[in-house]
Amino acid sequence: MARYEFRKMEKKLVKYLDEERYAHTMGVMYTCAAMAMVHGYDLEDAQAAGLLHDCAKCIPNKKKLKMCSHHKISITDFEREHPFLLHAKLGAYLAREKYGIRDEEILNAITYHTTGRPGMSTLEKIVYIADYIEPMRDKAPRLPKIRRLAFEDLDECMYEILRDSLIYLEENPKDLDITTKEAFAFYKDLHIERFS
């Protein structure tokens, strides 16, 4: 028997996302499922994390800040200055309170799907990567290579995505979260260890 009522969750979610974000979300959910099959991860957990990863995305930034304050969700100075990032932390809160998700691994995957972090779990990597490569995405450089890597080597895929993200974000260094820098340093070290 299924542990998650995906149809119910989708019905609720569609009310809070615009059309484009909902289409992206479904793409991420199915990409998470495909990656879970390849990497031997629990299919339903991967789908739940993918489905809910952006559940707070369409909340206006001022309201995100208010909600975080009201629900005592700690935020950094950087997040206060870049409130669009809060959809990840706030999304994890909503996944628990509004969608009944109790699994810490799923909640962490939602929390870190935007910035990444050092030493991510398999599910965290799956959601982070799926968000980057889902079929509607077409702006990132080297997508064919990264999409192939996603189904071959999660750590190497993280390294490649973070490297490209840092190159992009370094055009506006003030928009670069320290957690993303730390995640890149971690996966770069892994890359060097394995391939030098």
C-alpha positions in Angstrom: 0.0 0.0 0.0 1.3 3.5 -0.9 2.5 5.5 2.1 1.7 8.9 0.4 -1.5 10.0 -1.1 0.0 11.7 -4.1 -3.3 12.6 -5.8 -4.4 14.4 -2.6 -1.1 16.1 -2.3 -1.1 17.2 -5.9 -4.7 18.6 -5.6 -3.7 20.7 -2.6 -0.4 21.8 -4.2 -1.9 23.0 -7.5 -3.8 25.7 -5.5 -0.5 27.3 -4.3 1.7 27.1 -7.4 1.4 29.0 -10.7 1.0 26.9 -13.9 4.7 27.0 -14.8 5.9 26.1 -11.3 3.4 23.3 -11.1 4.7 21.9 -14.5 8.3 22.2 -13.2 7.3 20.4 -10.0 5.8 17.5 -11.8 9.0 17.3 -13.9 11.1 17.2 -10.8 8.9 14.5 -9.1 9.2 12.2 -12.1 12.9 12.9 -12.5 13.4 12.0 -8.8 11.5 8.8 -9.4 13.6 7.8 -12.4 16.9 8.7 -10.5 15.6 6.7 -7.4 15.1 3.6 -9.6 18.7 3.9 -11.0 20.4 4.6 -7.7 18.4 2.1 -5.6 16.5 4.7 -3.5 13.0 4.4 -2.1 10.7 5.4 -5.0 7.9 6.9 -2.9 10.2 9.0 -0.7 11.9 10.4 -3.8 8.6 11.3 -5.4 7.3 12.9 -2.2 10.4 15.1 -1.9 10.3 16.0 -5.6 6.6 16.9 -5.4 7.0 19.1 -2.4 10.4 20.7 -3.0 8.9 24.0 -4.2 5.7 24.0 -2.3 6.5 27.4 -0.8 8.0 28.9 -4.0 5.1 31.1 -5.0 4.6 32.7 -1.6 5.6 36.4 -2.0 8.9 37.2 -0.4 7.6 39.5 2.3 5.1 36.9 3.3 7.9 34.3 3.4 9.8 36.5 5.9 6.7 36.9 8.0 5.9 33.2 8.0 9.4 32.3 9.0 9.3 34.8 11.9 5.8 33.6 12.9 6.8 29.9 12.9 10.2 30.5 14.5 12.1 29.3 11.5 15.6 30.6 11.9 17.0 32.5 9.0 20.4 33.9 8.3 21.2 37.6 7.4 21.9 36.4 3.9 18.5 34.8 3.6 16.9 37.9 5.0 18.6 39.9 2.2 17.7 37.2 -0.4 14.2 36.0 0.8 13.6 34.0 -2.4 15.9 31.4 -0.9 13.5 30.9 2.1 11.2 28.8 0.0 13.4 25.8 0.8 13.3 26.1 4.6 9.7 27.2 4.6 8.8 24.4 2.2 10.2 21.9 4.6 8.0 23.4 7.3 4.9 23.3 5.1 5.7 19.7 4.0 5.6 18.7 7.6 2.7 20.8 8.8 0.4 20.9 5.7 1.3 17.7 3.9 2.0 15.4 6.8 5.6 14.5 5.9 7.4 13.3 9.0 10.5 11.7 7.4 13.5 13.9 8.2 15.4 12.8 5.1 12.6 14.1 2.9 12.4 17.4 4.9 16.2 17.8 4.6 16.1 17.2 0.8 13.5 20.0 0.6 15.6 22.3 2.9 18.8 21.9 0.9 17.5 21.6 -2.7 18.5 25.2 -3.5 21.9 25.7 -1.9 23.2 22.1 -1.5 25.5 21.4 1.5 28.6 19.3 2.2 28.0 15.6 2.7 24.4 15.4 1.3 22.4 12.2 1.6 21.4 10.3 -1.5 17.9 11.8 -1.4 19.2 15.3 -1.0 21.4 14.8 -4.1 18.6 13.3 -6.1 16.3 16.3 -5.4 19.0 18.9 -5.9 20.0 17.3 -9.3 16.4 16.6 -10.4 15.6 20.3 -9.8 18.4 21.2 -12.1 17.9 18.7 -14.9 14.1 18.1 -15.2 12.9 18.0 -18.8 11.6 21.6 -18.9 15.0 23.1 -17.8 16.9 24.4 -20.8 19.0 27.3 -19.7 21.9 25.7 -17.9 25.2 25.0 -19.8 26.2 21.4 -20.5 22.8 19.9 -19.7 23.3 16.8 -21.9 26.5 15.8 -20.0 25.0 16.6 -16.6 21.8 14.7 -17.3 23.8 11.7 -18.3 25.9 12.0 -15.1 22.8 12.2 -13.0 22.1 8.5 -13.8 25.7 7.4 -13.5 27.4 9.2 -10.6 25.6 11.4 -8.1 28.7 12.9 -6.5 30.4 13.8 -9.8 27.1 15.3 -11.0 26.9 17.4 -7.8 30.4 18.6 -8.5 29.6 19.6 -12.1 26.4 21.4 -11.2 27.9 23.3 -8.3 30.9 24.3 -10.4 28.6 25.7 -13.1 26.4 27.4 -10.5 29.4 29.1 -8.9 30.7 30.3 -12.2 27.2 31.8 -12.9 26.8 33.3 -9.4 30.3 34.8 -9.3 29.0 37.4 -11.8 27.0 38.6 -8.8 29.1 37.5 -5.8 26.8 39.2 -3.3 24.1 36.7 -4.4 26.3 33.7 -3.5 25.2 31.8 -0.3 28.1 30.5 1.8 26.4 27.1 2.0 26.7 26.7 -1.8 30.4 27.6 -1.6 30.9 25.0 1.2 29.0 22.4 -0.9 31.2 23.1 -3.9 34.4 22.8 -1.8 33.2 19.4 -0.5 32.3 17.9 -3.9 35.4 19.4 -5.5 37.6 17.6 -2.9 35.7 14.4 -3.6 36.3 14.9 -7.3 40.0 15.5 -6.8 40.4 12.5 -4.5 38.7 10.2 -7.0 40.1 11.4 -10.3 43.7 12.6 -9.5 
